[in-house]
Amino acid sequence: MAKIAEQRGVQSRRFTVEEYHKMGEVGIFGKDDRVELIDGEVVEMSPIGWRHAWCVRRLIRILAGFVRDLSGARYEVDAQNPILLGDNDEPQPDLALLRGTPAGRLPGPEELLLVVEVADTSLALDPEIKLSRYAEADILEAWLVDLVEDRIEAHSEPGLNGYRKTARSGRGEQVESATLPGLAFDADEVLPPKETKV
């Protein structure tokens, strides 16, 4: 994004979250536009295909079961809703595990225990850009479900230069949270069947 402007010698303008919301209010975005604000730039989100949707539904079921088993804890599973990471970042992760739900504002890093990105066509953006934003915001854990490579990456130990620890799990292996004890499942429960060619 910003690299394109640098390569072409063009000055780009970054938007704030407030300006981004005003653009939505005045109708710059259509009701069917799928966009998010990343590093001050409005980014069009990829369409959701059946494999992506299948994976998100499976993850919702797993995370909801984990939350139910935590007696007394106020955790919530949120799907494809915006989160606030600062003045120039309002991404929409595919899933988020929240510690409560704040009133009057979007969830921020203090409520976010885990964010999940399911990547198929958006693979070029998610790892390089969004995961680095999550780490910079000090979100303890972020998962990338890579539907192209059939694997799940669990990133933990955030820092200014990204996540310092990554555990990869493929088919036949177990995914285990590095920060949420008891959150574990087989990768096959989440990775969708391969598309068959007719």
C-alpha positions, 0 to 999 in steps of 0.5 A: 500500500504505502510501498506503492506510493513510495515506488511511484514517488507519489504522496499518499494521504492517510485517513484517521478512523474518525475520517473513515467513519465520516466517509461512511456516513456521507455515503462514499462507501456503498452499503455492499462495500466491504472495506477496512482501514489499515494504516490509514488506507481504505482497503477493499476486502476480498469476497468470502468464498464457501471454504472461507465461510466454512472455516469461520463457522467451524472456528465459531463453534470451537471458540464458543465451546471454549468460552462455555467451558470457562465458568464465570469468565466473561468472554465473547466470540465476535465474527467479522466486526471491526476492532480499533487499534489506534488512530489509523487502524480499524481492521475487521478480523474474521474472528475475535475472542473478547474479554467482555464487550465495551459500551459506546466504542469498538473493542480495542487491544485491552479487550482482545485476547485472540484475533483470527484471520482466514486467508485465501485470496487475501493471503498477500495482505493478511500476514504482512500487514494485518498481523504486524498491526495486531502485534504492534497493538500488543494483542497477545495472540493472532491466528492465520488460517492459510487455506492455500497451504492448509495450515494454521499459524498461531502467532504469540509474543507480540512486539514492535517488529511482529510476533516473535513466536509462531507455531504451525499446524497442518492436517493431522496435527493439533492447534494449541493456543499459546496464551489461552490454556485449554484452547486446543483442537485438531486442525482438520476440524477447521480446514475445509475440504479441498474443492473438487474439479468437475 
